[in-house]
């Protein structure tokens, strides 16, 4: 799903476990996918971030109606 979102420019909603164990819900736009991590623009932090693929709990595409709310 990460690779496909780069190809189509999709915005995703992600549940993610941080290094300190805290769980966050973020809207992201994936820029680049590696083997163990990926780069994405995080709408919550308003910056480009690097995420570990193994720390993703859930990943769901955001529909076009929901995008208008951002």
Buried (B, 14 or more C-beta within 10 A) or exposed (E): EBEEBBEEEBBBBBBBBEEEEEEEEBBBBBBEBEEEBBBBBBBEEEEEBEBEEEBBEEBEBBEEEEEEEE
